[in-house]
Amino acid sequence: MKKILLMLSVVFIFSACNKCVECVDSYNGQTEEWYVYDGDGGATFGDRITEVCSDNFESKEDFNNYIDAIEDEGVDCKSDFWN
């Protein structure tokens, strides 16, 4: 019985994952970064990452079409599975 519950939980974990992707936009080859202005000129703090999740769409097809459309515009999207 414990093995069955373990297997079901593993299947649930993997079926629930991979619903989101992280997208990084770039302009003219420059990756958009977080930037903070201060009295000394400012500082950057890494890439600006936007997370897009399939839960925000009515169907998986709409989600995939949206990801394809923004990738055609130069946005780089990667799976959020290991983060």
Buried (B, 14 or more C-beta within 10 A) or exposed (E): EEEEEEEEEEEEEEEEEEBBBBBBBBEEEEEBEEEEEEEEEEEEEEBBBEEBEBEEBEEEEEBEEBBEEBEEEEBBBEEBEEE
